[in-house]
Structures are given as C-alpha cells and as structure tokens.
Amino acid sequence: MPATPSNVPEPRRTDPALIRNFCIIAHIDHGKSTLADRMLQLTGIVEERQMRAQYLDRMDIERERGITIKSQAVRMPWSPTSEDGTATPHILNMIDTPGHVDFTYEVSRSLAACEGCILLVDAAQGIEAQTLANLYLAMENDLTIIPVLNKIDLPAAQPDKFAAELAHLIGCEPEDVLRVSAKTGEGVGELLDEVVRLVPAPVGVKDAPARAMIFDSVYDAYRGVVTYVKVVDGELGRRERIRMMSTNAAHELLEIGTNSPEMTAADGLGVGEVGYLITGVKDVRQSKVGDTITQFHKGATEALPGYKDPKPMVFSGLYPLDGSDYPELRDALDKLQLNDAALVYEPETSAALGFGFRVGFLGLLHLEVIRERLEREFGLDLIATAPNVVYRVVMEDRTEHTVTNPSEFPTGKVDEVHEPVVRATLLAPSEFIGAIMELCQTRRGNLQGMDYLSEDRVELRYTLPLAEIVFDFFDALKSKTRGYASLDYEPTGEQSADLVKVDILLHGDKVDAFSAIVHKDKAYAYGVRMAGKLRELIPRQQFEVPIQAAVGSRIIARETVRAIRKDVLAKCYGGDISRKRKLLEKQKEGKKRMKVVGRVEVPQEAFIAALSSDDGGEKSKK
Ligand SMILES: Nc1nc2c(ncn2[C@@H]2O[C@H](COP(=O)(O)OP(=O)(O)OP(=O)(O)O)[C@@H](O)[C@H]2O)c(=O)[nH]1
C-alpha cells in the first residue's frame, strides 16, 4: 500500500511513486479501443460478462443525449508481479487522446498529462502516418515510449518485419517490441507489467499550491461541463474554490473524482493523480484545454507551460437554404459551441446567399463534423461556401488586415499576403514516391526530408500551404497511391506568398460567395473554371449576361449567357385559360427561389451546384 508517513495520515491520496499515467497512440483501426477494452477487463474494473452489454448500451444512451462517448481517462488498479513474487498495487491512469490531425493541440495536452505511451501498431499493416505524427508529439513531450505490435493472431501478421521497422524508428532493439493480440488478450497482462516497469512515476511538489492541467473538457447535458485534469503539484480538495489561471475566473468545485470507469466522487486529488471535476459551468470555453487550475486563495502564481487558445484555421460561410431557418441555425451553433471551445462564428450577409454565419474550424474534419451535426441533429439544410484559410494582409502603409472571408480582401495597395503553412508527414510504399512528389509540387510543397522506414516504405516530410490541402488533397493523394498513402499534418506558422483575390462578376456585379484568394499562377484557371461552370448553370435572361472573372480591375476570363425572352406560354396553343394560368403560377413559384444579383436572377440551385464538390469541394474524408 502507499507508503505514507505515519504522523501525517493522508489515506485519501495515492503515493505518486505508485501511479503510472499513460496513453495509447495508434493509427486508426490499429486496435486502440480493443486494447483499452481488454485492459479494463484484465484489471477487473469491468467484468467480462458486462463488457459488451454495458459498454455498448451506455454508448447508445450517451449518443442520444449528445454527450461524450468515451471516458477521457480511466483509473485501473494493477499489481505487477515482481521477480520475487510479491505484488505491489499500483494505479494506472489510461488517458485517451483524440485521434485526428485537426485536434493536434488537444492530443498534445493529453500527452502532456502522461509520462509514457504505448505505441500500438497493427502487425499486418505496419507504421502509418498517424502513428508517426503522434509519436513525434510524444517525443516532444519527453514521454517514455513502449513499442507494441497488435493483432499477432492474424494470419497476415508479419511481426518480425514490423518489429524491425518499429525498432529502427524509435531506436531500440527488435526484441524490445512487445507483441499482443487485443482480440484474444494474449500478451496484454505482460504489457501492463511493462507499463509499471518502464513508465516513470509522476513527479510534483506535494506542499506547493495546487496546479492541475486541463487536458479535456466535455459538455454533459445533465451535469454541465466535466473537466479532466492531471494534478501536477499540491492537491485539490472537494468543495474548494478554484481559479482558472488564463482568465482568473473563480469557480466552486461541486465534485471531484476519478473514472473507473464510472465517475466516482472522491474527496480530492493529489500529486500525479488524474481525474475529473465539475464546477457547474455550462460552457467549455470557461474550462479550456491546456489551462491551469489552482486554488482561489493562496493559489499558484505561475501557470503550467503550454497554454494556447484554440485557433480556427479554416473558415466557411454557412447559410440556411431556407432563409427563415436563420434563427434555428444560430441556436444550433450556440448549442454546439457549449461543447466545442474551438468553434467560432459571427453573422455575415451575402448578396448571393442571404443571411448566414462565417464559421471558423480547426480543420476540414472539424468542419465536416459540425456541418453534418447541424444537418442531422438540427435538421437544417445548409449551403456552405468553399472553405478558406486565414490570410494576413499587410498594406504598403504597413496597416494589417486579418482576412477570414475572401470577399473582404482589402482593396488598395497590398504589400504582402501571408498564408498559414503546415508540416505534413506522408507515408507510402516506396513505389509511389514519384507520384507523391509530383502532387506536392503542384500544391506548392517544399520537401523537407525523406526517410526509408524499411526497404519498401518511405516517409516524406513536406511543408505545404494549408490552403492547398484544404480542398481535395487527401482524395488526390489516395487516388495517386491506390489508397496506400497516409497523411498527417500540423500547423507550423505562415509564409508570404504571391496571392491574389479573384472576383466573379455577373453582369458587372460581384458575386461575393464566389470570391477566392488563390495563388497568382492559379488565378486564371480558377477564373476560367468558375465562369464556365456558371455559364452552364445560369438560365438565360431577357438580356445578355456577361460572366467575368477579375483580379482587381483586370478581367481574366469571360463567358456570356445569351439573351432570351422566356415565353412560358409558347407551348400553349389554343385558348385553354386554366392551363395558361397554371403555367404562370409555376413560373412565379420558380421566381421565389431566385436570388437576384444586380439585375440577374439566379436560381439557388445554381449557387449550390457551383459551390459543390466537382472541383474538390469540401469533401475530403480521412
Ligand atoms: N484479429 C484481430 N483483430 C483486432 C485486434 N485488435 C483489434 N482488432 C480489430 O481491428 C479493428 C479496429 O479495432 P479498434 O479497436 O476499433 O481500433 P481503433 O484503433 O480503436 O480504431 P478507431 O477507434 O477507429 O481509431 C476492429 O475490427 C477490431 O476487432 C487483434 O488483436 N486481432
């Protein structure tokens, strides 16, 4: 049991020397959830009998209520058998990391709450891009890494080959790579023993003012925001008044505890412990990932390092198809924001699309998730403008503008335009090196390095403008590599580039929804493509309609929709008045759905079609 000095009875705190905080890093489908399930079972906190029934049922209910599906951190008891046969009870905290590239910052905070990680790799597939990206983050956080091959029960498993690959990657011996089957449970007990043996115990100052790092924050419809923390120094007690160090906001602790795997209230958390707290705040933006919590009275003066406000990287205009749904869209966004500190939006109006919002996202997946939730959970029909990144525009008089909507690109003398760039990691069989390089070249990529992970698998590292990968990059990569390449990226700053705004004009009037900021070399292609597309989509009017693409006042492409007098009665010979009336009524109906740009009537469908995905669009599933 914990070795506490006898004169200071503190039975409620676990000795940090007996705590191990770890996470599992894996590429999608390499078996992270299955391994976690096996650990829950093996450590006895979930009985075998309950495993399926309980877990799946619970997920359904949670899904229906729209709250978090997984526990963010689970506390498990484990007593490794040592060589002399004695067993010392330890506490293992398994911390879940969000898996996707859009949430790199959150991943890095979850990793910062751990001292070690299990690098899990499918023994039939080998290392993939997400394995690598998360491994790099783990290294940056100085974590002890335990390499593990999973799925060794599969006939297609090649454990020797991939053990060598993993060993080469992290610089250990192939024999150090553990082999498990999360499915059968083989090797999982030994793995937990290794976690205790290899992962360092957390260190912190017991008698200092409390400092706890928030590594996750989720909204629960019944309990408000549940905040997950790791206590680094000192301790937090029940009913304590706490302070968020980034905002200085004070809150009362209503409950503090651990998940094993249900929420279990405790009377406090001490050094190295991981658990949850509830303060009654209703909005995750008041309890942000990366922030430090301390006591309100005599609290810490210096926050833990690394706090960043989530920064949206990709923006898109969201408009209800039916203008009268605008209030519903606003309410829906308000609700989603309760659980998503990274979601930002502000009202915007577009001459073409009416009233809507300019919404900021962490990345494309984030955008897709939000859009899908708005449509599915809130029953909204939406039009989204093409996603764009954030530009910093420096004028010749040195004033600066942050542009999140291309139609707001400043007019006047522009000196420099800066765009965000990412560091991308691409992994593929070596036969596809040429195809990948060619693709990255056309996307203004810069090769930073290339490594062979084994004789037939290669890792390429590029810096790429974010704008070049937000559309169809992932799809293009998959099609050029027959689905074998994997991609991960993280923002690394910005670069100045030769960027211009292309406007699309209908009969001399700008259509704001189609303005785009593109590289100078691609402006012409964009203009020609959009003008051509619109010519097909816009019905003839009673006058000739020129469609032009322009950079500033210079026209770079032009198409024309020829004039026609549309006589709906032309088909109606004879004097059937009721039929005539019907046709006129129908024409009126159609006109209601028309948007008017200047003098030109454009059916809404034309906007939707022009914004949709045949030139990449927003569909880029990972
Ligand atoms: N044969 C075999 N299949 C496994 C093993 N571990 C996981 N699987 C299967 O692999 C698939 C993916 O496993 P998950 O545990 O869902 O993988 P994951 O990494 O959590 O995936 P995501 O949650 O989608 O990221 C499932 O069909 C599992 O049943 C294993 O040891 N052997």
Ligand as a Chemical Component Dictionary entry (heavy atoms), coordinates in Angstrom:
data_LIG
# 
_chem_comp.id                   LIG 
_chem_comp.type                 NON-POLYMER 
_chem_comp.pdbx_formal_charge   0 
_chem_comp.three_letter_code    LIG 
# 
loop_
_chem_comp_atom.comp_id 
_chem_comp_atom.atom_id 
_chem_comp_atom.alt_atom_id 
_chem_comp_atom.type_symbol 
_chem_comp_atom.charge 
_chem_comp_atom.model_Cartn_x 
_chem_comp_atom.model_Cartn_y 
_chem_comp_atom.model_Cartn_z 
_chem_comp_atom.pdbx_ordinal 
LIG N1  N1  N 0 -7.603  -10.116 -35.312 1  
LIG C1  C1  C 0 -7.505  -9.074  -34.515 2  
LIG N2  N2  N 0 -8.299  -8.011  -34.714 3  
LIG C2  C2  C 0 -8.173  -6.966  -33.890 4  
LIG C3  C3  C 0 -7.251  -6.946  -32.828 5  
LIG N3  N3  N 0 -7.360  -5.750  -32.203 6  
LIG C4  C4  C 0 -8.325  -5.064  -32.836 7  
LIG N4  N4  N 0 -8.819  -5.793  -33.856 8  
LIG C5  C5  C 0 -9.862  -5.380  -34.806 9  
LIG O1  O1  O 0 -9.415  -4.264  -35.529 10 
LIG C6  C6  C 0 -10.483 -3.351  -35.779 11 
LIG C7  C7  C 0 -10.133 -1.992  -35.251 12 
LIG O2  O2  O 0 -10.031 -2.045  -33.855 13 
LIG P1  P1  P 0 -10.389 -0.820  -32.929 14 
LIG O3  O3  O 0 -10.055 -1.234  -31.547 15 
LIG O4  O4  O 0 -11.748 -0.329  -33.209 16 
LIG O5  O5  O 0 -9.316  0.182   -33.465 17 
LIG P2  P2  P 0 -9.042  1.664   -33.054 18 
LIG O6  O6  O 0 -7.598  1.914   -33.261 19 
LIG O7  O7  O 0 -9.609  1.946   -31.728 20 
LIG O8  O8  O 0 -9.861  2.360   -34.148 21 
LIG P3  P3  P 0 -10.517 3.759   -34.087 22 
LIG O9  O9  O 0 -11.254 3.839   -32.775 23 
LIG O10 O10 O 0 -11.435 3.718   -35.267 24 
LIG O11 O11 O 0 -9.372  4.695   -34.197 25 
LIG C8  C8  C 0 -11.709 -3.967  -35.123 26 
LIG O12 O12 O 0 -12.441 -4.656  -36.115 27 
LIG C9  C9  C 0 -11.122 -4.927  -34.105 28 
LIG O13 O13 O 0 -11.980 -6.023  -33.859 29 
LIG C10 C10 C 0 -6.422  -8.091  -32.646 30 
LIG O14 O14 O 0 -5.577  -8.187  -31.766 31 
LIG N5  N5  N 0 -6.596  -9.114  -33.523 32 
# 
loop_
_chem_comp_bond.comp_id 
_chem_comp_bond.atom_id_1 
_chem_comp_bond.atom_id_2 
_chem_comp_bond.value_order 
_chem_comp_bond.pdbx_ordinal 
LIG N1  C1  SING 1  
LIG C1  N2  DOUB 2  
LIG C1  N5  SING 3  
LIG N2  C2  SING 4  
LIG C2  C3  DOUB 5  
LIG C2  N4  SING 6  
LIG C3  N3  SING 7  
LIG C3  C10 SING 8  
LIG N3  C4  DOUB 9  
LIG C4  N4  SING 10 
LIG N4  C5  SING 11 
LIG C5  O1  SING 12 
LIG C5  C9  SING 13 
LIG O1  C6  SING 14 
LIG C6  C7  SING 15 
LIG C6  C8  SING 16 
LIG C7  O2  SING 17 
LIG O2  P1  SING 18 
LIG P1  O3  DOUB 19 
LIG P1  O4  SING 20 
LIG P1  O5  SING 21 
LIG O5  P2  SING 22 
LIG P2  O6  DOUB 23 
LIG P2  O7  SING 24 
LIG P2  O8  SING 25 
LIG O8  P3  SING 26 
LIG P3  O9  DOUB 27 
LIG P3  O10 SING 28 
LIG P3  O11 SING 29 
LIG C8  O12 SING 30 
LIG C8  C9  SING 31 
LIG C9  O13 SING 32 
LIG C10 O14 DOUB 33 
LIG C10 N5  SING 34 
# 
